[in-house]
Amino acid sequence: MLHASGLPCRVRIYEAVPEIKALGVGINLQSHATRELSALGLEPALRAVSVEPVEQLFFSHHGQFIFREPIGLTAGFASPHFSIHRGELHLILLAAVRERLGPDAILTGHRVVRVDPNETNVTLHFSGPAGVAREPVTADVAVACDGINSTIRQQFYPLEGSPVYHGINMWRGVTRAKPFLGGASATRIGGLQTTNKIVVYPIRNDIDNDGNALINWVAEAVTNIHEPVDWSKAGNLADFYHFYADWTFDWLDVAALIRDADFTLSYPMVDRDPVERWSFGRVTLLGDAAHPMYPRGGNGAAQAIVDARAIATALLAHAEPAAAFAAYEANRLPATSKIVMMNRTAPPDLIIDTVERLTGGQRFANIDDVIDRSELQAISDAYNHTADARKG
Ligand SMILES: Cc1cc2nc3c(=O)[nH]c(=O)nc-3n(C[C@H](O)[C@H](O)[C@H](O)COP(=O)(O)OP(=O)(O)OC[C@H]3O[C@@H](n4cnc5c(N)ncnc54)[C@H](O)[C@@H]3O)c2cc1C
């Protein structure tokens, strides 16, 4: 974003891990995220390795249809919605950064441990992979995008403590299986009111000569299992498979999907309360370091991408970096704080949770007898309005 803005600057990215690898499972890039990535010219590369879903479908844990919402271009947005493997997304971004900023722009094995901003610059202190201190670096500005366990956020908020956990865990996986529902639908199934929930969507179609797809899933359950906040923590099938063992619908075999995954990851549902300030002179926070949110609306990465554009725009508009970061914060902090709170109280899952509550988890004969469609539409509209999803 900084490069594309035309701002005359030299950008360096300091990454803690010693080696960058394509890890993780699937991620949804909503239209407000692809709008920004398309402006960087990345749309063809993203499209080549992703699925472009046309709709999001909501089902009960009996597999009964509840609600349909068009997404991406189908919903009239200017930019598509892509469902993609997180590793593929990272590799596309990595290649673009190296091509545009130069092969030396990313320095791995640099874990930032402290920043010291003053009136004229900021000094960054690092440790290497073995914990040995590295040479400090001086820069005009520093943007802390070091995730939910951000060291820099902790420096400015030393008493904040760990991310907030409310007793829900998530298990994630990717499974090679035959496409379901035509291969272009993202689905939310179940609900935490009476049972469990799972989000299922394809991230790549036609992966072999046998018509298989890569299908991503995220299973959620209320549990006393308390996992560390670590992207790479392996999941244990015995902890959650039993919740879904009889979820076999005529349109999708959820149980088989979970059983057949190459591997599973386990991650707690955590966020942090919004803070009043992200910017401290020549240092500011971005992405999960600034506004970690429950992953309930497919929005954390999208908002980080929007932040990046906002920072570039602010730095271009203000000669004084501290003024630029203050402007960025004024633009983005109130908007993302609303999403953090809405992801807790009224995320898109409220649609399935509401129906489960009204039915007590029982089968229904006709969804229109359970709830008026306009009420479900209102939940969807309220979330999309807050999350910027309708402005793409
Ligand atoms: C189950 C789940 C599903 C999700 N699905 C979606 C989705 O569909 N759509 C969506 O938009 N969002 C989704 N999210 C949210 C999204 O993953 C995050 O919001 C996003 O990864 C935040 O990006 P980030 O760059 O701020 O932080 P991160 O992705 O956490 O990246 C932080 C980086 O900083 C590095 N780092 C950490 N500490 C240091 C340090 N001290 N020094 C140097 N480097 C450091 C890390 O190694 C890492 O590379 C989901 C999250 C979860 C848990």
The ligand as an ORCA input file, in Angstrom:
! r2SCAN-3c Opt
* xyz 0 1
  C     -10.430    -19.452     12.853
  C     -10.184    -18.106     12.230
  C     -10.770    -17.806     11.017
  C     -10.588    -16.546     10.439
  N     -11.182    -16.285      9.242
  C     -11.047    -15.056      8.692
  C     -11.669    -14.774      7.440
  O     -12.326    -15.631      6.833
  N     -11.518    -13.521      6.918
  C     -10.801    -12.550      7.562
  O     -10.709    -11.429      7.041
  N     -10.192    -12.799      8.747
  C     -10.293    -14.023      9.329
  N      -9.676    -14.301     10.521
  C      -8.915    -13.232     11.184
  C      -7.532    -13.084     10.581
  O      -6.872    -14.314     10.523
  C      -6.704    -12.096     11.378
  O      -7.469    -10.957     11.647
  C      -5.453    -11.718     10.582
  O      -4.589    -12.816     10.468
  C      -4.734    -10.550     11.259
  O      -3.611    -10.221     10.491
  P      -2.377     -9.509     11.136
  O      -1.396     -9.352     10.025
  O      -2.805     -8.328     11.905
  O      -1.821    -10.548     12.219
  P      -1.233    -12.015     12.012
  O      -1.874    -12.672     10.847
  O      -1.326    -12.687     13.335
  O       0.273    -11.770     11.623
  C       1.189    -11.261     12.584
  C       2.594    -11.495     12.052
  O       3.527    -10.887     12.930
  C       4.535    -11.818     13.269
  N       4.988    -11.446     14.619
  C       4.374    -11.706     15.802
  N       5.056    -11.160     16.822
  C       6.124    -10.530     16.266
  C       7.189     -9.766     16.801
  N       7.302     -9.515     18.116
  N       8.132     -9.265     15.938
  C       8.031     -9.488     14.599
  N       7.041    -10.211     14.052
  C       6.094    -10.719     14.865
  C       3.877    -13.178     13.172
  O       4.827    -14.200     12.977
  C       2.973    -12.974     11.961
  O       3.644    -13.195     10.762
  C      -9.820    -15.562     11.106
  C      -9.201    -15.873     12.317
  C      -9.383    -17.139     12.890
  C      -8.739    -17.442     14.217
*
